[in-house]
Amino acid sequence: MSIEQEPGNQRDLAYYRQCFKEINVNRTERGEAPYQPILLLSVIDLIAEGLIQANHIHITEELRTTFNKYRNILSPDRSFDSSLSMPFFHLQNEEHQFWHLDYKAEYYRDISSNKKLINEKIRKSIKQLKNYVNHAYIDQELFNLLQDNDSRKELVDTLVSKWFTSSEDIGEDKTEYLLKANKSFQSFIEEEIKKLKKSDKLAQKFYFRKSAAREVVFGKAVVGIYDYKCAFCRLKVSNSLNQNIVDGAHIEPFAISFNNEITNGISLCKNHHWAFDKGWFSLTDNYKIIITTDLQEESPHTRKMKDFHGEDILLPDTKKYDPGKYYPSRESLKWHRKKWRFQL
């Protein structure tokens, strides 16, 4: 559905999801240059981290670092040159505007003589951008949505789905692409951990970092290797927006382990993800289901959870992936059983 077809054209979550899908990225013979989506992912991360607290988006070292990180992880094989200034400037030109620039008085003074030249300077140079622009800002409705974790995750999901797993120039299966991107995220995490030993300030900064893009890439990669099915009950449901009823769940929480390896993940539907996180069931080292003994169930239309006790979970397809390569880590499962006091 196009934005024009939205009833009342309300600027809600659905409206901005559609805006994010219809970003007018630069296209060349080499494919799409998705730097405006990468800029948005970077801004969303800084909002999540609390580094952008007001609706004023400045060119900071944190923004430049995050932009470069995502460019290297999500677009490593697309050899486009891009300064942060280019997407920062061009994102204002979307048909359905949600990104705006607050220009300095010098900009209005100088464009009176040659607007094209000044705009060309701004788009190609961070220095010139800072000379002429105070900051960017987004629609207040969008900024408000980005304060909410669930809305933020949906918007990031839209960006990743549209611009980094469906483009023809990826040139590979989208799950393989996501597995590579997740591996790059994990490598970045490991580099950060090494720095923790050198600086308490770095440790504090890292421990509170949030990355919606990392979470979405991990989740999509995990459910992809399980063919978008729940490993517990085999449920598979999706819609035209490529949304799934299953999640890529961490076995040992990332906030504790900083482990974003695919083997620290399992594909679970919403109900069984919640139940797993609450310790209602766990798994043996042989991937059999263990159900806690204190459940009281009424389930007139589906199987009761306790009926799954002792059954094998669904594992990644061995025809597509090497047997065991992406199976849940036994070390992570051991942590989960110990956490919830399961006895084998």
LUMDRENDO-616223 format. One record per residue (C-alpha): residue number from 1; x, y, z. Coordinates in pm, whole numbers. Layout:
residues N
+-----+--------+--------+--------+
| num |      u |      v |      w |
+-----+--------+--------+--------+
| NUM |      X |      Y |      Z |
...
+-----+--------+--------+--------+
//
This chain:
residues 344
+-----+--------+--------+--------+
| num |      u |      v |      w |
+-----+--------+--------+--------+
|   1 |      0 |      0 |      0 |
|   2 |    142 |    338 |    -99 |
|   3 |    148 |    629 |    141 |
|   4 |   -125 |    803 |    -59 |
|   5 |   -357 |    509 |      8 |
|   6 |   -319 |    528 |    385 |
|   7 |   -654 |    634 |    538 |
|   8 |   -621 |    995 |    647 |
|   9 |   -246 |    983 |    580 |
|  10 |   -185 |    969 |    956 |
|  11 |    178 |   1000 |   1056 |
|  12 |    184 |    685 |   1265 |
|  13 |    407 |    379 |   1270 |
|  14 |    255 |    242 |    948 |
|  15 |    313 |    575 |    773 |
|  16 |    682 |    587 |    864 |
|  17 |    735 |    221 |    778 |
|  18 |    611 |    306 |    430 |
|  19 |    832 |    616 |    415 |
|  20 |   1134 |    403 |    502 |
|  21 |   1046 |    157 |    226 |
|  22 |   1021 |    432 |    -35 |
|  23 |   1347 |    614 |     33 |
|  24 |   1492 |    734 |   -295 |
|  25 |   1845 |    592 |   -273 |
|  26 |   2105 |    658 |   -538 |
|  27 |   2119 |    388 |   -805 |
|  28 |   2413 |    328 |  -1037 |
|  29 |   2530 |     51 |  -1268 |
|  30 |   2676 |   -116 |   -961 |
|  31 |   2339 |   -126 |   -784 |
|  32 |   2186 |     65 |   -494 |
|  33 |   2391 |    283 |   -260 |
|  34 |   2188 |    245 |     59 |
|  35 |   2353 |    521 |    262 |
|  36 |   2036 |    704 |    357 |
|  37 |   1898 |    387 |    522 |
|  38 |   2238 |    342 |    691 |
|  39 |   2221 |    699 |    823 |
|  40 |   1874 |    632 |    965 |
|  41 |   1994 |    313 |   1134 |
|  42 |   2281 |    512 |   1286 |
|  43 |   2052 |    786 |   1416 |
|  44 |   1811 |    530 |   1561 |
|  45 |   2098 |    363 |   1747 |
|  46 |   2212 |    692 |   1898 |
|  47 |   1857 |    765 |   2010 |
|  48 |   1836 |    419 |   2168 |
|  49 |   2168 |    477 |   2344 |
|  50 |   2055 |    813 |   2479 |
|  51 |   2325 |    996 |   2284 |
|  52 |   2054 |   1188 |   2095 |
|  53 |   1806 |   1305 |   2357 |
|  54 |   1646 |   1601 |   2181 |
|  55 |   1521 |   1624 |   1825 |
|  56 |   1845 |   1784 |   1709 |
|  57 |   2074 |   1558 |   1505 |
|  58 |   2426 |   1695 |   1488 |
|  59 |   2728 |   1563 |   1298 |
|  60 |   2914 |   1415 |   1594 |
|  61 |   3200 |   1169 |   1621 |
|  62 |   2953 |    911 |   1754 |
|  63 |   2731 |    952 |   1448 |
|  64 |   3025 |    928 |   1208 |
|  65 |   3162 |    618 |   1384 |
|  66 |   2824 |    444 |   1386 |
|  67 |   2760 |    531 |   1021 |
|  68 |   3099 |    392 |    917 |
|  69 |   3043 |     76 |   1124 |
|  70 |   2708 |      4 |    960 |
|  71 |   2844 |     85 |    614 |
|  72 |   3123 |   -169 |    664 |
|  73 |   2893 |   -436 |    808 |
|  74 |   2582 |   -399 |    593 |
|  75 |   2734 |   -286 |    266 |
|  76 |   3088 |   -429 |    260 |
|  77 |   3090 |   -547 |   -102 |
|  78 |   2929 |   -240 |   -255 |
|  79 |   3226 |    -25 |   -347 |
|  80 |   3056 |    314 |   -335 |
|  81 |   3225 |    624 |   -205 |
|  82 |   3014 |    810 |     47 |
|  83 |   3077 |   1083 |    296 |
|  84 |   2822 |   1108 |    575 |
|  85 |   2743 |   1455 |    440 |
|  86 |   2576 |   1314 |    126 |
|  87 |   2293 |   1114 |    290 |
|  88 |   2266 |   1379 |    565 |
|  89 |   2194 |   1639 |    296 |
|  90 |   1989 |   1431 |     49 |
|  91 |   1752 |   1268 |    297 |
|  92 |   1560 |   1596 |    317 |
|  93 |   1457 |   1559 |    -48 |
|  94 |   1222 |   1263 |     -3 |
|  95 |    878 |   1303 |   -158 |
|  96 |    719 |   1241 |    181 |
|  97 |    947 |   1450 |    395 |
|  98 |   1032 |   1344 |    747 |
|  99 |   1399 |   1462 |    761 |
| 100 |   1466 |   1834 |    775 |
| 101 |   1770 |   2061 |    792 |
| 102 |   1800 |   2369 |   1010 |
| 103 |   2018 |   2603 |    805 |
| 104 |   2235 |   2883 |    937 |
| 105 |   2192 |   3243 |    823 |
| 106 |   2510 |   3205 |    615 |
| 107 |   2336 |   2949 |    395 |
| 108 |   2054 |   3184 |    295 |
| 109 |   2305 |   3463 |    240 |
| 110 |   2531 |   3259 |     10 |
| 111 |   2267 |   3071 |   -191 |
| 112 |   2133 |   3402 |   -322 |
| 113 |   2434 |   3415 |   -552 |
| 114 |   2474 |   3044 |   -642 |
| 115 |   2244 |   2790 |   -474 |
| 116 |   2365 |   2496 |   -685 |
| 117 |   2729 |   2554 |   -595 |
| 118 |   2660 |   2589 |   -223 |
| 119 |   2447 |   2274 |   -214 |
| 120 |   2720 |   2086 |   -401 |
| 121 |   2974 |   2197 |   -140 |
| 122 |   2749 |   2085 |    145 |
| 123 |   2675 |   1741 |      7 |
| 124 |   3043 |   1662 |    -52 |
| 125 |   3202 |   1799 |    263 |
| 126 |   3139 |   1749 |    634 |
| 127 |   3320 |   2077 |    697 |
| 128 |   3092 |   2269 |    460 |
| 129 |   2788 |   2094 |    602 |
| 130 |   2880 |   2215 |    950 |
| 131 |   2946 |   2564 |    813 |
| 132 |   2595 |   2594 |    672 |
| 133 |   2374 |   2364 |    879 |
| 134 |   2300 |   2383 |   1252 |
| 135 |   2151 |   2035 |   1272 |
| 136 |   1896 |   1799 |   1120 |
| 137 |   1566 |   1711 |   1282 |
| 138 |   1293 |   1461 |   1206 |
| 139 |    915 |   1479 |   1233 |
| 140 |    821 |   1501 |   1599 |
| 141 |    581 |   1209 |   1549 |
| 142 |    871 |    995 |   1426 |
| 143 |   1099 |   1110 |   1707 |
| 144 |    831 |   1014 |   1959 |
| 145 |    793 |    668 |   1803 |
| 146 |   1168 |    614 |   1829 |
| 147 |   1151 |    652 |   2206 |
| 148 |    953 |    326 |   2220 |
| 149 |   1155 |      5 |   2193 |
| 150 |    891 |   -193 |   2000 |
| 151 |    827 |     85 |   1747 |
| 152 |   1199 |    138 |   1708 |
| 153 |   1252 |   -231 |   1636 |
| 154 |    974 |   -236 |   1374 |
| 155 |   1122 |     62 |   1192 |
| 156 |   1469 |    -95 |   1195 |
| 157 |   1315 |   -422 |   1075 |
| 158 |   1166 |   -229 |    781 |
| 159 |   1501 |    -75 |    688 |
| 160 |   1689 |   -406 |    709 |
| 161 |   1419 |   -600 |    522 |
| 162 |   1384 |   -349 |    241 |
| 163 |   1738 |   -228 |    187 |
| 164 |   1968 |   -508 |    302 |
| 165 |   1792 |   -840 |    233 |
| 166 |   1582 |   -777 |    -76 |
| 167 |   1808 |   -578 |   -308 |
| 168 |   1904 |   -761 |   -625 |
| 169 |   2266 |   -648 |   -600 |
| 170 |   2321 |   -847 |   -280 |
| 171 |   2380 |  -1136 |   -518 |
| 172 |   2321 |  -1414 |   -263 |
| 173 |   2056 |  -1582 |    -54 |
| 174 |   1928 |  -1331 |    201 |
| 175 |   1983 |  -1565 |    495 |
| 176 |   2346 |  -1611 |    389 |
| 177 |   2381 |  -1234 |    366 |
| 178 |   2237 |  -1194 |    717 |
| 179 |   2466 |  -1465 |    854 |
| 180 |   2767 |  -1276 |    717 |
| 181 |   2638 |   -945 |    855 |
| 182 |   2579 |  -1104 |   1195 |
| 183 |   2933 |  -1244 |   1192 |
| 184 |   3063 |   -892 |   1125 |
| 185 |   2861 |   -759 |   1417 |
| 186 |   3007 |  -1028 |   1641 |
| 187 |   3361 |   -941 |   1528 |
| 188 |   3293 |   -577 |   1615 |
| 189 |   3162 |   -681 |   1958 |
| 190 |   3474 |   -888 |   2025 |
| 191 |   3696 |   -593 |   1932 |
| 192 |   3502 |   -375 |   2174 |
| 193 |   3543 |   -632 |   2450 |
| 194 |   3921 |   -625 |   2402 |
| 195 |   3912 |   -250 |   2457 |
| 196 |   3726 |   -293 |   2786 |
| 197 |   4042 |   -423 |   2948 |
| 198 |   4217 |    -94 |   2870 |
| 199 |   3965 |    164 |   2981 |
| 200 |   3688 |    178 |   3239 |
| 201 |   3523 |    459 |   3041 |
| 202 |   3510 |    242 |   2732 |
| 203 |   3368 |    -39 |   2943 |
| 204 |   3091 |    181 |   3076 |
| 205 |   3007 |    310 |   2729 |
| 206 |   3001 |    -38 |   2577 |
| 207 |   2796 |   -205 |   2846 |
| 208 |   2510 |     35 |   2791 |
| 209 |   2520 |     40 |   2413 |
| 210 |   2202 |    -68 |   2234 |
| 211 |   2189 |   -168 |   1872 |
| 212 |   1849 |   -229 |   1719 |
| 213 |   2014 |   -312 |   1385 |
| 214 |   2232 |   -580 |   1546 |
| 215 |   1927 |   -731 |   1718 |
| 216 |   1723 |   -735 |   1396 |
| 217 |   2003 |   -888 |   1187 |
| 218 |   2060 |  -1158 |   1452 |
| 219 |   1688 |  -1236 |   1475 |
| 220 |   1634 |  -1255 |   1100 |
| 221 |   1942 |  -1473 |   1050 |
| 222 |   1833 |  -1716 |   1323 |
| 223 |   1475 |  -1758 |   1197 |
| 224 |   1608 |  -1789 |    841 |
| 225 |   1812 |  -2099 |    918 |
| 226 |   1504 |  -2255 |   1083 |
| 227 |   1295 |  -2182 |    771 |
| 228 |   1088 |  -1929 |    969 |
| 229 |    944 |  -2202 |   1191 |
| 230 |    922 |  -2233 |   1567 |
| 231 |   1175 |  -2493 |   1682 |
| 232 |    935 |  -2597 |   1960 |
| 233 |    596 |  -2634 |   1785 |
| 234 |    688 |  -2591 |   1413 |
| 235 |    444 |  -2302 |   1369 |
| 236 |    514 |  -2091 |   1059 |
| 237 |    313 |  -1778 |    977 |
| 238 |    419 |  -1471 |    777 |
| 239 |    254 |  -1187 |    589 |
| 240 |    311 |   -976 |    279 |
| 241 |    545 |   -745 |    474 |
| 242 |    777 |  -1040 |    547 |
| 243 |    688 |  -1020 |    915 |
| 244 |    700 |  -1356 |   1095 |
| 245 |    534 |  -1495 |   1401 |
| 246 |    870 |  -1636 |   1514 |
| 247 |   1160 |  -1458 |   1681 |
| 248 |   1530 |  -1524 |   1682 |
| 249 |   1568 |  -1566 |   2058 |
| 250 |   1897 |  -1548 |   2246 |
| 251 |   1951 |  -1854 |   2465 |
| 252 |   2186 |  -1671 |   2699 |
| 253 |   2082 |  -1303 |   2701 |
| 254 |   2311 |  -1072 |   2507 |
| 255 |   2320 |   -828 |   2800 |
| 256 |   2489 |  -1100 |   3006 |
| 257 |   2698 |  -1287 |   2751 |
| 258 |   2762 |  -1031 |   2474 |
| 259 |   2735 |  -1341 |   2257 |
| 260 |   2564 |  -1267 |   1927 |
| 261 |   2676 |  -1590 |   1761 |
| 262 |   2400 |  -1770 |   1572 |
| 263 |   2459 |  -2074 |   1795 |
| 264 |   2342 |  -1865 |   2091 |
| 265 |   2004 |  -1837 |   1920 |
| 266 |   1693 |  -2043 |   1857 |
| 267 |   1382 |  -1973 |   1650 |
| 268 |   1066 |  -1960 |   1864 |
| 269 |    711 |  -1836 |   1817 |
| 270 |    596 |  -1552 |   2041 |
| 271 |    437 |  -1783 |   2300 |
| 272 |    728 |  -2023 |   2325 |
| 273 |    986 |  -1743 |   2318 |
| 274 |    817 |  -1597 |   2626 |
| 275 |    793 |  -1940 |   2788 |
| 276 |   1163 |  -2012 |   2719 |
| 277 |   1271 |  -1678 |   2866 |
| 278 |   1061 |  -1751 |   3178 |
| 279 |   1209 |  -2098 |   3222 |
| 280 |    892 |  -2293 |   3148 |
| 281 |   1096 |  -2523 |   2929 |
| 282 |   1458 |  -2587 |   2841 |
| 283 |   1658 |  -2824 |   2620 |
| 284 |   1895 |  -3111 |   2677 |
| 285 |   2234 |  -3132 |   2508 |
| 286 |   2067 |  -3369 |   2261 |
| 287 |   1807 |  -3102 |   2178 |
| 288 |   1514 |  -3267 |   2352 |
| 289 |   1249 |  -3055 |   2523 |
| 290 |   1228 |  -3047 |   2903 |
| 291 |    908 |  -2901 |   3048 |
| 292 |    890 |  -2763 |   3400 |
| 293 |    673 |  -2972 |   3633 |
| 294 |    454 |  -2697 |   3781 |
| 295 |    239 |  -2592 |   3482 |
| 296 |   -139 |  -2594 |   3502 |
| 297 |   -272 |  -2595 |   3145 |
| 298 |   -599 |  -2566 |   2959 |
| 299 |   -550 |  -2596 |   2585 |
| 300 |   -870 |  -2707 |   2409 |
| 301 |   -752 |  -2632 |   2053 |
| 302 |   -377 |  -2702 |   2064 |
| 303 |   -139 |  -2945 |   2230 |
| 304 |    -45 |  -2872 |   2588 |
| 305 |    316 |  -2775 |   2649 |
| 306 |    372 |  -3074 |   2877 |
| 307 |    288 |  -3306 |   2586 |
| 308 |    608 |  -3189 |   2412 |
| 309 |    827 |  -3316 |   2698 |
| 310 |   1100 |  -3543 |   2562 |
| 311 |   1043 |  -3453 |   2196 |
| 312 |   1316 |  -3329 |   1964 |
| 313 |   1316 |  -2966 |   1862 |
| 314 |   1335 |  -2861 |   1499 |
| 315 |   1697 |  -2798 |   1398 |
| 316 |   1845 |  -2607 |   1102 |
| 317 |   1813 |  -2792 |    772 |
| 318 |   2117 |  -3019 |    726 |
| 319 |   2061 |  -3017 |    348 |
| 320 |   2130 |  -2645 |    344 |
| 321 |   2375 |  -2608 |    633 |
| 322 |   2651 |  -2832 |    760 |
| 323 |   2515 |  -3058 |   1038 |
| 324 |   2582 |  -2898 |   1373 |
| 325 |   2718 |  -2571 |   1233 |
| 326 |   2429 |  -2359 |   1357 |
| 327 |   2279 |  -2592 |   1617 |
| 328 |   2216 |  -2432 |   1957 |
| 329 |   2535 |  -2418 |   2161 |
| 330 |   2549 |  -2680 |   2435 |
| 331 |   2731 |  -2430 |   2653 |
| 332 |   2445 |  -2181 |   2612 |
| 333 |   2188 |  -2453 |   2684 |
| 334 |   2379 |  -2550 |   2997 |
| 335 |   2359 |  -2187 |   3111 |
| 336 |   1981 |  -2185 |   3050 |
| 337 |   1922 |  -2508 |   3242 |
| 338 |   2132 |  -2387 |   3534 |
| 339 |   1954 |  -2051 |   3538 |
| 340 |   1612 |  -2220 |   3567 |
| 341 |   1731 |  -2517 |   3777 |
| 342 |   1646 |  -2794 |   3533 |
| 343 |   1780 |  -3135 |   3627 |
| 344 |   1872 |  -3388 |   3356 |
+-----+--------+--------+--------+
//
